[in-house]
Amino acid sequence: MGRDRKTIRAYLNGERVPGYRRQSPDAFVPFLDYCRQRLADDPHLWASTLFDEVTALGYAGAYSTVTRAMRRYQVRPHCEPCKTSTGRDVAVIAHPPGEEIQFD
């Protein structure tokens, strides 16, 4: 059959289902309530500061994993003034590399 005998045994015993992989537990979940509380206290807290805090509490994951989990679990509360700053048109001003631009 091309499968390990322990895999076939697990299928026959109903311990595993063919075609589905086990999901490893999310390491961010134990810190979810802490992050929600911190962001409720200060909605503009930087993610890097929050990452430093949860790392000190024992989180062993990477910064990018924290920011991805914050988006997935929608940890950051809604802030209307911050919301209006996204989605606006922006002006891209071309200039030669290395030169400074001064706007008056």
C-alpha positions as protocol buffer text, in pm:
chain_id: "A"
residue {
  index: 1
  type: MET
  ca { x: 0 y: 0 z: 0 }
}
residue {
  index: 2
  type: GLY
  ca { x: 300 y: 230 z: 30 }
}
residue {
  index: 3
  type: ARG
  ca { x: 214 y: 342 z: 386 }
}
residue {
  index: 4
  type: ASP
  ca { x: 372 y: 270 z: 720 }
}
residue {
  index: 5
  type: ARG
  ca { x: 200 y: -8 z: 915 }
}
residue {
  index: 6
  type: LYS
  ca { x: 146 y: 226 z: 1214 }
}
residue {
  index: 7
  type: THR
  ca { x: -35 y: 471 z: 988 }
}
residue {
  index: 8
  type: ILE
  ca { x: -266 y: 195 z: 855 }
}
residue {
  index: 9
  type: ARG
  ca { x: -328 y: 76 z: 1212 }
}
residue {
  index: 10
  type: ALA
  ca { x: -422 y: 430 z: 1318 }
}
residue {
  index: 11
  type: TYR
  ca { x: -664 y: 453 z: 1022 }
}
residue {
  index: 12
  type: LEU
  ca { x: -827 y: 120 z: 1111 }
}
residue {
  index: 13
  type: ASN
  ca { x: -857 y: 209 z: 1481 }
}
residue {
  index: 14
  type: GLY
  ca { x: -1017 y: 544 z: 1395 }
}
residue {
  index: 15
  type: GLU
  ca { x: -733 y: 742 z: 1553 }
}
residue {
  index: 16
  type: ARG
  ca { x: -655 y: 923 z: 1228 }
}
residue {
  index: 17
  type: VAL
  ca { x: -845 y: 1013 z: 913 }
}
residue {
  index: 18
  type: PRO
  ca { x: -674 y: 977 z: 575 }
}
residue {
  index: 19
  type: GLY
  ca { x: -600 y: 1309 z: 407 }
}
residue {
  index: 20
  type: TYR
  ca { x: -612 y: 1524 z: 723 }
}
residue {
  index: 21
  type: ARG
  ca { x: -310 y: 1644 z: 914 }
}
residue {
  index: 22
  type: ARG
  ca { x: -317 y: 1718 z: 1284 }
}
residue {
  index: 23
  type: GLN
  ca { x: -300 y: 2085 z: 1368 }
}
residue {
  index: 24
  type: SER
  ca { x: -38 y: 2175 z: 1623 }
}
residue {
  index: 25
  type: PRO
  ca { x: -169 y: 2393 z: 1905 }
}
residue {
  index: 26
  type: ASP
  ca { x: -129 y: 2766 z: 1851 }
}
residue {
  index: 27
  type: ALA
  ca { x: 143 y: 2892 z: 2087 }
}
residue {
  index: 28
  type: PHE
  ca { x: -11 y: 3241 z: 2090 }
}
residue {
  index: 29
  type: VAL
  ca { x: -345 y: 3136 z: 2245 }
}
residue {
  index: 30
  type: PRO
  ca { x: -220 y: 3139 z: 2608 }
}
residue {
  index: 31
  type: PHE
  ca { x: -117 y: 3504 z: 2561 }
}
residue {
  index: 32
  type: LEU
  ca { x: -433 y: 3612 z: 2381 }
}
residue {
  index: 33
  type: ASP
  ca { x: -616 y: 3749 z: 2687 }
}
residue {
  index: 34
  type: TYR
  ca { x: -306 y: 3937 z: 2801 }
}
residue {
  index: 35
  type: CYS
  ca { x: -268 y: 4100 z: 2458 }
}
residue {
  index: 36
  type: ARG
  ca { x: -635 y: 4194 z: 2442 }
}
residue {
  index: 37
  type: GLN
  ca { x: -616 y: 4355 z: 2785 }
}
residue {
  index: 38
  type: ARG
  ca { x: -297 y: 4547 z: 2704 }
}
residue {
  index: 39
  type: LEU
  ca { x: -447 y: 4677 z: 2379 }
}
residue {
  index: 40
  type: ALA
  ca { x: -774 y: 4767 z: 2552 }
}
residue {
  index: 41
  type: ASP
  ca { x: -568 y: 4978 z: 2794 }
}
residue {
  index: 42
  type: ASP
  ca { x: -361 y: 5135 z: 2515 }
}
residue {
  index: 43
  type: PRO
  ca { x: -498 y: 5075 z: 2162 }
}
residue {
  index: 44
  type: HIS
  ca { x: -191 y: 5241 z: 2007 }
}
residue {
  index: 45
  type: LEU
  ca { x: 62 y: 5012 z: 2174 }
}
residue {
  index: 46
  type: TRP
  ca { x: 325 y: 4907 z: 1923 }
}
residue {
  index: 47
  type: ALA
  ca { x: 329 y: 4542 z: 1826 }
}
residue {
  index: 48
  type: SER
  ca { x: 704 y: 4529 z: 1892 }
}
residue {
  index: 49
  type: THR
  ca { x: 645 y: 4641 z: 2252 }
}
residue {
  index: 50
  type: LEU
  ca { x: 374 y: 4383 z: 2296 }
}
residue {
  index: 51
  type: PHE
  ca { x: 603 y: 4119 z: 2148 }
}
residue {
  index: 52
  type: ASP
  ca { x: 874 y: 4210 z: 2401 }
}
residue {
  index: 53
  type: GLU
  ca { x: 622 y: 4177 z: 2683 }
}
residue {
  index: 54
  type: VAL
  ca { x: 486 y: 3836 z: 2581 }
}
residue {
  index: 55
  type: THR
  ca { x: 841 y: 3714 z: 2518 }
}
residue {
  index: 56
  type: ALA
  ca { x: 926 y: 3810 z: 2877 }
}
residue {
  index: 57
  type: LEU
  ca { x: 618 y: 3613 z: 2987 }
}
residue {
  index: 58
  type: GLY
  ca { x: 744 y: 3300 z: 2812 }
}
residue {
  index: 59
  type: TYR
  ca { x: 629 y: 3320 z: 2450 }
}
residue {
  index: 60
  type: ALA
  ca { x: 891 y: 3149 z: 2233 }
}
residue {
  index: 61
  type: GLY
  ca { x: 760 y: 3235 z: 1885 }
}
residue {
  index: 62
  type: ALA
  ca { x: 874 y: 3497 z: 1637 }
}
residue {
  index: 63
  type: TYR
  ca { x: 759 y: 3857 z: 1598 }
}
residue {
  index: 64
  type: SER
  ca { x: 595 y: 3783 z: 1262 }
}
residue {
  index: 65
  type: THR
  ca { x: 394 y: 3503 z: 1423 }
}
residue {
  index: 66
  type: VAL
  ca { x: 265 y: 3743 z: 1689 }
}
residue {
  index: 67
  type: THR
  ca { x: 157 y: 4004 z: 1434 }
}
residue {
  index: 68
  type: ARG
  ca { x: -9 y: 3736 z: 1218 }
}
residue {
  index: 69
  type: ALA
  ca { x: -194 y: 3599 z: 1524 }
}
residue {
  index: 70
  type: MET
  ca { x: -302 y: 3950 z: 1623 }
}
residue {
  index: 71
  type: ARG
  ca { x: -463 y: 3992 z: 1281 }
}
residue {
  index: 72
  type: ARG
  ca { x: -614 y: 3641 z: 1281 }
}
residue {
  index: 73
  type: TYR
  ca { x: -771 y: 3679 z: 1627 }
}
residue {
  index: 74
  type: GLN
  ca { x: -851 y: 4049 z: 1570 }
}
residue {
  index: 75
  type: VAL
  ca { x: -682 y: 4146 z: 1896 }
}
residue {
  index: 76
  type: ARG
  ca { x: -639 y: 4518 z: 1828 }
}
residue {
  index: 77
  type: PRO
  ca { x: -957 y: 4715 z: 1910 }
}
residue {
  index: 78
  type: HIS
  ca { x: -1116 y: 4941 z: 1650 }
}
residue {
  index: 79
  type: CYS
  ca { x: -990 y: 5301 z: 1654 }
}
residue {
  index: 80
  type: GLU
  ca { x: -1181 y: 5536 z: 1424 }
}
residue {
  index: 81
  type: PRO
  ca { x: -907 y: 5805 z: 1398 }
}
residue {
  index: 82
  type: CYS
  ca { x: -657 y: 5539 z: 1292 }
}
residue {
  index: 83
  type: LYS
  ca { x: -901 y: 5382 z: 1047 }
}
residue {
  index: 84
  type: THR
  ca { x: -940 y: 5705 z: 851 }
}
residue {
  index: 85
  type: SER
  ca { x: -568 y: 5718 z: 777 }
}
residue {
  index: 86
  type: THR
  ca { x: -573 y: 5396 z: 574 }
}
residue {
  index: 87
  type: GLY
  ca { x: -703 y: 5370 z: 222 }
}
residue {
  index: 88
  type: ARG
  ca { x: -633 y: 5733 z: 131 }
}
residue {
  index: 89
  type: ASP
  ca { x: -467 y: 5832 z: -193 }
}
residue {
  index: 90
  type: VAL
  ca { x: -96 y: 5888 z: -161 }
}
residue {
  index: 91
  type: ALA
  ca { x: 143 y: 6083 z: -378 }
}
residue {
  index: 92
  type: VAL
  ca { x: 459 y: 5911 z: -495 }
}
residue {
  index: 93
  type: ILE
  ca { x: 720 y: 6166 z: -589 }
}
residue {
  index: 94
  type: ALA
  ca { x: 998 y: 6035 z: -808 }
}
residue {
  index: 95
  type: HIS
  ca { x: 1348 y: 6155 z: -725 }
}
residue {
  index: 96
  type: PRO
  ca { x: 1696 y: 6027 z: -799 }
}
residue {
  index: 97
  type: PRO
  ca { x: 1829 y: 5786 z: -535 }
}
residue {
  index: 98
  type: GLY
  ca { x: 2044 y: 5943 z: -268 }
}
residue {
  index: 99
  type: GLU
  ca { x: 1906 y: 6295 z: -303 }
}
residue {
  index: 100
  type: GLU
  ca { x: 1703 y: 6457 z: -30 }
}
residue {
  index: 101
  type: ILE
  ca { x: 1367 y: 6618 z: -87 }
}
residue {
  index: 102
  type: GLN
  ca { x: 1243 y: 6912 z: 115 }
}
residue {
  index: 103
  type: PHE
  ca { x: 874 y: 6991 z: 135 }
}
residue {
  index: 104
  type: ASP
  ca { x: 774 y: 7339 z: 248 }
}
